[in-house]
Amino acid sequence: MSVDKTVFIMAAIRLVYAGLMLAAGLLMLRYNTVAQALRINGLLGLMGPFILITVSVLGIADMAGKVSISKLLVIITGVILIMYGTSK
């Protein structure tokens, strides 16, 4: 089975992030205080949007020459709406 290079990089970023999430959960259990758990959770919260944007940009950049400009604009709009909808 051959995996597209861009798909591999996108998946690898998500897998690394999943590993960080797992490690963060284990650290919360290890420190066993609400204050430390909130600090760890805050760091994860800062990383989430960065990961979303990074993976989305990789996918959009790869698709740029393969899909019509109108479909590309719909994808970009979707990413922007996700960021807007989840902001405070």
N, C-alpha and C positions, 0 to 999 in steps of 0.2 A: 504494500500500500504506500503510495506516494502522497506526502502531505505538502501542501503549498507553503512556501517559506513564510509568507505573511501570516497565514493562519497559525503556523507553528509558533511564531513570535507572539501573536495575540494570546494564544493558549498558554504559552510559557509565562507571560506576564500575569495572567489570571491565576495560574497555579502557584506562582511565587507569592502572590497576594493572599491566596488561600492558606498557604503555609504560615504567612505572617499572622493571619487571623487565628489560626490554630495556636500558634505560639503565644499570642496575646491572651487567648482564653486560659491557657495553662499558666501564664504569668499572673493573671487575675486570681486564679486558685492558689498559687504559691504565696502571693503577698497577703491574700485573705483580708484585705481592708477595702472598704467602699471608696476611700479617697484614692488609693492606688488604682483600683479598678476604673474609676472615672478618668484618671489621667491616661491610662492605657487606652480606654475607649475613645478619648478625645483625639489621641494620635491616630487611631484607626479612622476616625471620622474625617480627619484632614486628608488622609491618603485616598479615601474612596473616590472623590471627584477627580483627583489626578489620574487614578487608574482608569476610570471611565473615559476621560478625555484622551488619554494616551492610546488606549486600545481602539477607540473610535477613529482617531486621526489616522492610525495605521491602516485600518480597514478602508476609510474613505480615500486615502492616498492611493491605495492599491486599486480601488474601483474606479478612480478618476478617468482612466482611459477606456474603461470597459462598459460603462453605462451612460445613458443620456444625461445631459446636464440637468434636466428637470427632475429625474429620479435622484441624482446626487444632491440637489437642493432639498428634496424631501427628506433624505437621510440626515443632512446637516441640520435642517429645521427640527427634526426629531431629537437629535442630541441636544440642541439648544433648549428645546422645550423640557427635556428631562432635567437639565441643569436649572432652568427657571422654576420648574415645578417643585424641585426639592430644596430650593434656597429659602432662607428665612427672611 
